[in-house]
Each structure stands twice: as C-alpha cells, then as structure tokens.
Amino acid sequence: MARRKSAALKVHKDEGPTGASLDAKLYEGTIPEALSYTLSEEKSDPEDMHPPKKKMRRHEKTGPVASPVGAEEGYPGGVSAAAAAVRPRTRAHATISSTAAVCSRKRDQTDAAVTASEGPERKRVALKEKNPNPSSSDIHSTDLHRSFPHKSKLKQNAETSNLKDDAAAAPQSGSVVDKGTSLLQESFAVGGPVYRALKELLPQKDFRELLELVEEDAAQGVADLVTKKNCWSPELLDSFRGSELRLLDLSTPSSSPSEILVPNKPPTLILRSLYRQDQFAALATLSLRNTQLLNNDLSLLMLLTSLADLDISNTGLGVHSLHHIVCHHRTLVQLNLSHNQGMDDDCRVPLAALPNLVRIYLRGTNISMPGLRRLVTGALPGNCRLLSLPNHCIAYLNDRESHYSMDIPDSYAQDPWKLENMNLSELKKNLELHAKVNSGIPLTGSKSELFSRLNSILRNRLADTRIVKMLGREERQV
C-alpha cells in the first residue's frame, strides 16, 4: 500500500513593518493591514481514503485601512479568526495584537457593530461598559407593576379591601364607645342583646342597680348580683373577658329531692366561655356547686391560670374528672368534692399530684376507711386539712376504742416497723392487749400470721391518729 501523503498547514509570514514604524502609523491614523492568509488544498494520494486537508498560503497584501473603525469591519481577503490565531509569535505579530486590543477598546467605547467578512450578516448588540464600583445612583428599582401586571392588580385590590375593613372596624369620632370603655360596658350598651335580656329578667330596681355597677366598671359587683339573681348565660359571661374578676359563682340553687331543677342554659356552654387564653387571668375562686356536669367539662378550666379554690360539690363527677385539674397543681389550694358518689378510693392517684393542697372536703363521697388511710399517709400533703369526711369514716373514728387499744404501755410495741425481731410469744402478748377491747381479733396461728395481724393493727392505729390530727379535732373527739 502506497504511503499516504499528509496534508499540513503551512504558515508563511510576510515581512511586516517594525514595531516603531507601526506605532508611528498608528498615531497618524493609518494602520497597516494585518497579514492576510488563504486556505488552499494540496493534492493527496489518489488511494488515500481520507478527505483532503487545507494548506495555508500567503496572500497578497491589501492596502492600509483609513481608520481603526474600518480595520474592525472584517478580515480582508476572507481570512478567518482561526487562521489569525496561528500566526507566528513574532515582534510584528505582538505589535499588531496590541494594536488590535486598542482598536477593540475603542470599538467598545464607540459601540460599533461588527460584521463577519464571510457568512450571513450578524448584528452585535452594543453593551454599556460595566461600572466596577456601582453607586446607589446606578441601581434602579424594578417596577413590579409593569413586570407583573396581573399580580399587581390582585395586590392593589387586596390592599383596597383591607383599607375598607379597617375603616369599617375603626370607631368613629362621634360614636358612643370611646377608648376608655371596657368590654363589660360595651356589652351593656343600650339596645344590645345582654341589655334586653337582663331587662326582661330582672326587676326594675335590680336592673337599675346593675346599670350603676356597670357604669362604675365594677366587674365583681356585677357578677355577684347576677349570681344572686341566677341569670348567667354564655353571652353575659363573655362580657367579663379581660376584667379583674376574682370570684365567680356559677352554682345552681339547691332544691328539694322531689323537685327537678332544669337549668336555663346547658352548663357546658357556660363553661366554654372560660376556655379563653389570658381572658380570666385573675379568676381565683370558682364554684360549680349543684350543677350537673360531665367528667370532661372540667377540661374547659385548664386556662384559668390563677385558680386556687374550686367547688365541684354535688355535680355528679367521678374520679376521671380529677385528672383534668392536675394542671392547676401550682395554684390549687382548696378543693370541694362533697356529695359526689363517683369519688372513691381511686381518687388518691390524681390528688397525689396536688402538692399545694391545704384544704379538702370529702363528705358524701364513696371513700372507704382503708382508702382514707392511704390518702392521708401517701397522697395528701402533711399540712392539708380534712374539712369534712364521709359519715361512715366519722362513725369509725368515733368508735375506734372498740377496734384496738388506745393506751399502749411502754413495754408493748407501738411502732409497726419494730416487729421483725419479735418471737412468737411476744407477738401473741401484744395481740392479747388489743383483743381485750376487740374480741374479734384471733390469737392463734403461725408466727407470720400473728406478725401480719399485729402489724396491720398498729398501722391502722397510726393512720387513724393522723386523720384525727388533719381534722383538727381532739384526740378522742371527732
């Protein structure tokens, strides 16, 4: 196979002017044209399967360009930028490159349009020279209303509607309500729903007294008068929001067993008005006595951050309702659970979570005597007072002399934690002392049985003594 002839690029340099003469002509306004090159094909081997390559040959010089702008119009003689890039790195070429750079800067400053010598005509958009250190005057704000006309209209419409709503909500200068009027006084405005309802319910004398208290903004006096007349409603309770109300009595008047009292408003609706954040922050005493409630109704009281005294006597609540008041463990000091049969021995668990409780009422509950002992020894604080107890517990405490010996000599055991080292005869001797007052105590059995029996008697004796002490009574009188 014949050896293939390779096509090569041959670059021929024309003898150009020196750098000194070129600079002189540059300042005179005439720049000699750069070396012009043309591409020509060389014949290759007929058997060569590769396409022919082009060869650079020297072209004749063209005349000088009259001005730098004219020099940038194009490469004469069909010379491309790729051909100019492979010129020999000579002194003349370096001088011409610097001259081309000067012309390029002048072209950028004059925003000249450059077109290529071959191919279709292209327009070059002139760009303004970028300022490396822009100032505030060079920064222009974008008009969003022109860029996004659809969003701008929506925003303008929203702003216009907000202005209309604010104008409608703002009080007029000649209105009856001024900036110093409280919510309670606004609710009792003449012609309002609260005003009309109370005017129909109350006698004229009481209604006039109520209006005088409202005019003085005496929230506590208004609440006491409404409680006295038993005319609470959710709308009326809402008018006390933000006031300094400290005592609220929502109890229902007691009635005879044969009389069924139906409330005007469901208690849940009234309690729902108290479920407002920071609206009854000063409320410390709340009474719901004789009001039939559900266990979950007490959850509506969790936002009363200052609640210290709660009366839920005769409300039909059970043990599960007490779990909703554990959130008041820091403030609650008094609790009335009287006359709720649903309160049994299991109430010890939620009551143990109230460490600041100092007074509790348990009359009418279903708490047994063993449950009461566990309550006072392991759940209630040591300084808590038992202000009332179930009747069967009181009867047991008044008759405890018949259950075990009240007076124990020093030679007998009084501490249940010191029985472990006693033998069988000593255990039996101590049991005989208590069997003198209670014949129901058996004296026979194994050592473990006698130990368990004596330990239970002494523990009950200590717990009963603690109950009597928490009642604030004398040792022998409950």
C-alpha positions in Angstrom: 0.0 0.0 0.0 1.3 3.3 -1.0 2.3 5.7 1.7 -0.3 8.4 2.3 0.7 11.9 1.9 -0.3 14.1 4.8 -1.8 17.5 4.4 -0.2 20.1 6.6 -0.9 23.7 7.4 1.9 25.9 6.3 2.0 29.4 7.6 4.1 31.9 5.8 4.9 35.2 7.4 5.0 38.4 5.4 7.6 40.8 6.1 5.8 43.5 8.1 6.8 46.8 9.4 8.7 47.1 12.6 7.1 47.9 15.9 8.4 51.5 15.8 7.1 52.3 12.3 3.8 50.6 13.2 3.3 52.7 16.3 4.1 55.8 14.3 1.5 55.0 11.7 -1.0 54.1 14.5 -0.8 57.7 15.8 -1.1 59.1 12.3 -4.4 57.4 11.9 -3.3 54.8 9.4 -2.8 51.2 10.4 -1.2 48.7 8.1 -3.4 45.8 7.4 -2.7 42.5 9.2 -1.2 39.7 7.3 -3.7 38.0 5.1 -3.9 34.3 4.6 -5.8 32.0 2.4 -6.5 28.3 2.6 -5.8 26.1 -0.4 -6.0 22.4 -1.0 -3.0 20.2 -1.7 -3.2 17.2 -3.8 -3.1 14.0 -2.0 -2.6 10.4 -3.0 -5.4 9.1 -5.1 -5.6 6.0 -3.0 -5.9 8.0 0.2 -9.3 7.4 1.8 -9.1 10.5 4.0 -10.6 13.8 2.9 -8.1 16.4 1.7 -6.8 18.9 4.1 -6.3 22.6 3.5 -3.0 24.3 3.4 -2.3 27.9 4.3 -0.6 30.0 1.7 0.4 33.6 1.7 -1.9 36.0 0.0 -1.1 39.3 -1.3 -1.2 42.3 1.0 -4.1 44.7 0.9 -3.9 48.4 1.3 -4.0 50.1 4.6 -7.3 50.9 6.3 -8.1 54.5 6.7 -9.3 54.4 10.3 -9.4 52.0 13.2 -13.1 51.6 12.8 -12.6 50.4 9.3 -10.0 48.0 10.4 -12.6 46.3 12.5 -15.0 45.8 9.7 -13.6 42.4 8.9 -10.6 40.3 7.9 -9.8 41.2 4.3 -9.3 38.5 1.7 -11.5 36.0 3.5 -9.2 35.4 6.5 -10.9 33.7 9.4 -10.2 34.2 13.1 -8.8 30.6 13.3 -6.1 31.5 10.7 -5.2 34.6 12.5 -4.8 32.7 15.8 -2.0 30.5 14.4 0.3 33.3 13.3 3.9 33.1 14.3 4.7 34.8 17.6 7.0 37.5 16.3 7.6 41.0 17.3 5.4 42.3 14.4 2.6 39.9 15.5 2.8 41.1 19.1 2.6 44.7 17.9 -0.4 44.0 15.8 -2.1 42.2 18.7 -1.6 45.2 20.9 -3.0 47.4 18.1 -6.0 45.2 17.8 -6.6 45.4 21.5 -6.5 49.2 21.3 -8.9 49.1 18.5 -11.2 46.7 20.4 -11.3 49.1 23.4 -12.1 52.0 21.0 -14.8 49.9 19.5 -16.4 49.1 22.9 -16.4 52.8 23.7 -18.0 53.9 20.5 -20.5 50.9 20.5 -19.5 49.9 16.9 -21.3 47.0 15.2 -19.0 44.3 13.8 -19.9 42.0 10.9 -18.1 39.0 9.6 -16.4 39.0 6.2 -17.9 35.6 5.3 -21.2 34.2 6.1 -24.5 35.9 6.8 -24.6 39.3 8.3 -24.9 39.4 12.1 -25.7 42.3 14.4 -23.9 42.8 17.6 -25.7 44.5 20.4 -23.7 47.2 22.0 -23.5 46.9 25.7 -22.8 49.7 28.1 -19.5 49.4 29.9 -20.0 47.9 33.3 -19.1 50.0 36.3 -16.9 48.0 38.6 -18.0 50.1 41.6 -21.7 50.9 41.2 -23.1 53.6 43.3 -26.7 54.0 44.6 -27.5 56.2 41.5 -26.6 53.3 39.2 -29.1 50.9 40.8 -32.6 51.3 39.5 -35.6 49.8 41.2 -37.7 47.4 39.2 -41.3 48.4 38.6 -43.2 45.3 39.7 -46.5 46.7 38.5 -45.1 46.7 34.9 -43.3 43.4 35.2 -46.2 41.5 36.8 -49.4 43.4 35.9 -51.8 40.6 37.0 -50.3 40.2 40.4 -50.1 43.9 40.9 -53.9 44.2 40.3 -54.6 41.5 42.9 -52.3 43.1 45.4 -53.9 46.5 44.9 -57.4 45.0 45.2 -56.4 43.3 48.5 -54.9 46.5 49.9 -58.0 48.4 49.0 -60.3 45.8 50.7 -58.1 45.9 53.8 -58.3 49.6 54.0 -62.1 49.4 53.7 -62.3 46.8 56.5 -60.0 48.8 58.8 -62.1 51.9 58.1 -65.3 50.0 59.0 -63.7 48.4 62.1 -62.3 51.7 63.4 -64.6 53.5 65.8 -66.0 56.8 64.6 -65.1 60.0 66.3 -68.7 60.6 67.2 -69.5 57.1 68.4 -70.8 56.2 71.9 -67.9 53.9 72.7 -64.6 55.6 73.4 -61.2 54.3 74.0 -61.7 54.2 77.8 -64.7 51.9 77.7 -64.3 48.3 78.9 -65.8 45.3 77.3 -68.3 45.0 80.1 -69.6 48.5 79.5 -69.7 47.8 75.7 -71.8 44.6 76.3 -74.3 46.5 78.4 -74.9 49.1 75.6 -78.5 50.3 75.3 -80.4 48.1 72.9 -77.8 45.3 72.9 -78.7 41.6 73.4 -77.4 41.5 77.0 -79.2 44.7 77.9 -82.5 43.5 76.6 -82.2 40.0 78.2 -81.4 41.3 81.7 -84.1 44.0 81.4 -86.7 41.3 80.9 -85.4 39.0 83.7 -84.6 41.5 86.5 -87.0 43.7 88.4 -86.6 47.4 87.6 -84.9 48.2 90.9 -82.3 45.4 90.5 -81.8 46.3 86.8 -81.1 50.0 87.7 -78.6 48.8 90.4 -76.9 46.6 87.8 -76.5 49.5 85.4 -75.0 51.7 88.1 -72.4 48.9 88.8 -71.7 48.6 85.1 -71.2 52.4 84.8 -68.6 52.2 87.6 -67.0 49.2 85.8 -67.3 47.1 89.0 -67.0 43.7 87.5 -67.1 41.8 90.8 -70.2 43.6 91.9 -72.0 42.9 88.6 -71.0 39.2 88.9 -72.3 38.9 92.5 -75.6 40.5 91.5 -76.0 38.2 88.5 -75.3 35.2 90.7 -77.8 36.3 93.3 -80.5 36.5 90.6 -79.3 33.3 88.9 -79.3 34.7 85.4 -76.0 33.6 84.0 -75.7 33.0 80.3 -72.8 32.4 77.9 -73.2 35.8 76.3 -73.2 37.5 79.7 -70.1 35.6 80.9 -68.3 36.6 77.7 -68.7 40.3 78.6 -66.3 39.7 81.7 -63.4 38.8 79.5 -60.3 40.8 80.4 -61.8 42.1 83.6 -60.3 41.7 87.1 -62.9 39.2 88.2 -61.6 37.1 91.1 -64.6 35.2 92.3 -67.2 33.5 90.0 -70.2 31.6 91.4 -71.9 29.6 88.7 -73.7 27.3 91.2 -77.3 26.3 90.9 -79.6 26.9 93.8 -80.3 23.8 95.9 -83.7 22.2 95.5 -85.7 19.5 97.4 -85.3 15.9 96.3 -88.8 15.9 94.8 -88.1 19.0 92.7 -86.1 18.7 89.5 -84.4 21.9 88.5 -83.7 22.3 84.8 -81.1 25.0 84.1 -81.8 27.7 81.5 -78.6 27.1 79.7 -76.5 23.9 79.4 -73.6 24.2 81.9 -71.1 23.1 79.2 -72.0 26.2 77.1 -71.4 28.5 80.0 -68.1 26.8 81.0 -66.9 27.1 77.4 -66.8 30.8 77.8 -64.0 30.3 80.4 -61.8 28.5 77.8 -60.1 31.6 76.7 -56.4 32.3 76.8 -55.5 35.1 79.3 -59.1 36.4 79.4 -59.8 35.3 83.0 -56.3 35.5 84.4 -57.4 37.0 87.8 -60.1 34.4 88.5 -59.1 32.6 91.7 -62.3 31.2 93.1 -64.9 29.2 91.0 -68.0 27.5 92.4 -70.0 25.0 90.3 -72.0 23.6 93.2 -75.2 21.7 92.4 -74.5 21.9 88.7 -74.7 18.6 86.8 -71.5 18.2 84.8 -69.7 15.6 82.7 -66.2 14.4 83.6 -64.7 16.2 80.5 -66.3 19.5 81.4 -63.5 20.3 83.8 -61.1 20.3 80.9 -62.6 23.7 80.0 -61.0 25.2 83.1 -57.4 24.5 82.2 -56.7 28.1 81.0 -57.6 29.6 84.4 -54.0 30.1 85.4 -54.8 31.6 88.9 -57.4 29.1 90.0 -56.9 28.5 93.8 -60.4 27.4 95.1 -62.6 25.0 93.2 -66.0 23.8 94.4 -67.5 20.9 92.4 -69.7 19.5 95.1 -72.9 17.7 94.1 -72.0 17.8 90.4 -72.2 14.1 89.6 -68.5 14.0 88.7 -66.3 10.9 89.2 -62.6 10.2 89.7 -61.8 10.7 86.0 -62.7 14.3 86.2 -60.0 15.0 88.7 -57.3 14.3 86.1 -58.4 17.5 84.3 -57.5 19.7 87.3 -54.0 18.3 87.8 -52.8 21.2 85.5 -53.6 23.5 88.5 -51.1 21.8 90.8 -49.2 25.0 91.4 -52.1 27.2 92.3 -54.9 25.0 93.7 -55.1 25.1 97.5 -58.7 24.2 98.2 -61.0 21.5 96.6 -64.5 20.6 97.5 -65.5 17.1 96.4 -68.5 16.7 98.6 -71.7 14.7 97.7 -70.2 13.0 94.6 -70.7 9.3 94.8 -68.3 8.7 91.9 -65.4 9.7 94.1 -64.0 6.5 95.6 -60.7 5.2 96.8 -59.1 5.7 93.3 -59.1 9.5 93.8 -55.9 9.0 95.7 -53.9 9.0 92.4 -54.9 12.4 91.0 -55.0 14.0 94.4 -51.4 13.0 95.0 -50.4 15.3 92.1 -51.6 18.4 94.0 -48.8 19.1 96.4 -50.1 22.6 97.4 -53.5 21.4 98.5 -54.2 22.6 102.0 -58.0 22.1 102.4 -60.2 19.4 101.0 -63.9 18.4 101.5 -64.8 14.7 101.3 -68.3 14.5 102.8 -70.8 12.4 100.9 -68.1 10.6 98.8 -67.7 6.9 98.4 -64.2 6.8 100.0 -63.7 3.9 102.5 -61.8 3.9 105.7 -58.8 2.0 104.3 -58.8 4.3 101.3 -58.9 7.3 103.6 -55.9 5.9 105.5 -53.9 5.5 102.2 -55.0 9.0 101.2 -53.6 10.7 104.3 -50.4 8.7 104.6 -49.3 8.6 101.0 -51.2 11.2 98.8 -52.1 14.4 100.6 -49.5 16.9 101.9 -48.7 16.9 105.6 -50.2 20.3 106.1 -53.5 19.5 104.4 -56.7 19.9 106.4 -59.6 17.5 106.1 -62.6 19.8 106.4 -65.2 17.1 106.0 -65.3 13.2 105.8 -67.8 10.6 104.8 -70.2 9.7 107.5 -69.1 6.1 107.8 -65.5 7.2 108.3 -66.6 9.6 111.1 -68.5 6.8 112.8 -65.5 4.5 112.7 -63.2 7.2 114.1 -65.6 8.0 117.0 -65.7 4.3 117.9 -62.1 3.3 117.3 -61.6 2.4 121.1 -63.6 -0.7 120.2 -61.2 -1.7 117.4 -57.8 -1.6 119.1 -56.3 -0.4 122.4 -55.9 3.4 122.5 -53.5 3.4 125.5 -50.4 1.1 125.0 -47.9 0.7 127.8 -44.2 1.4 127.1 -43.4 -2.4 127.4 -45.6 -3.1 124.4 -44.9 -2.4 120.7 -46.3 0.8 119.2 -44.2 1.1 116.1 -45.1 -1.4 113.3 -41.6 -1.2 111.9 -40.1 -2.8 115.0 -41.9 -6.1 114.9 -39.4 -8.1 112.9 -37.2 -9.2 115.8 -40.2 -10.4 118.0 -40.7 -14.1 118.6 -44.0 -15.9 118.6 -44.7 -15.3 122.3 -44.1 -11.6 122.1 -46.3 -11.2 119.1 -49.1 -13.1 120.9 -48.7 -11.0 124.1 -49.2 -7.7 122.1 -52.2 -9.1 120.3 -53.8 -10.1 123.6 -53.6 -6.4 124.6 -55.8 -5.3 121.7 -58.0 -8.3 122.0 -59.2 -7.1 125.4 -61.1 -4.3 123.6 -61.9 -6.1 120.4 -62.9 -9.7 120.8 -62.8 -10.3 117.0 -59.0 -10.4 117.0 -57.8 -14.0 116.7 -54.9 -15.1 118.8 -54.0 -18.3 117.1 -52.0 -19.0 114.0 -48.4 -19.2 112.8 -45.7 -16.6 113.5 -46.2 -15.0 110.1 -49.9 -14.8 110.6 -49.6 -13.2 114.1 -47.0 -10.8 112.7 -49.2 -9.7 109.8 -52.2 -9.2 112.2 -50.3 -7.1 114.7 -48.6 -5.1 112.0 -52.0 -4.2 110.5 -53.5 -3.1 113.8 -50.5 -0.8 114.6 -50.5 0.7 111.1 -54.3 1.4 111.3 -53.8 3.0 114.7 -51.1 5.4 113.4 -53.1 6.3 110.3 -56.2 7.0 112.3 -54.3 9.2 114.6 -53.0 11.2 111.6 -56.6 11.5 110.2 -57.8 12.9 113.5 -54.9 15.3 113.5 -55.6 16.5 110.0 -59.2 17.1 111.0 -58.0 19.5 113.7 -60.0 17.7 116.4 -59.1 16.5 119.8 -57.6 13.0 120.2 -60.8 11.4 121.5 -63.4 13.6 119.8 -64.1 13.6 116.0 
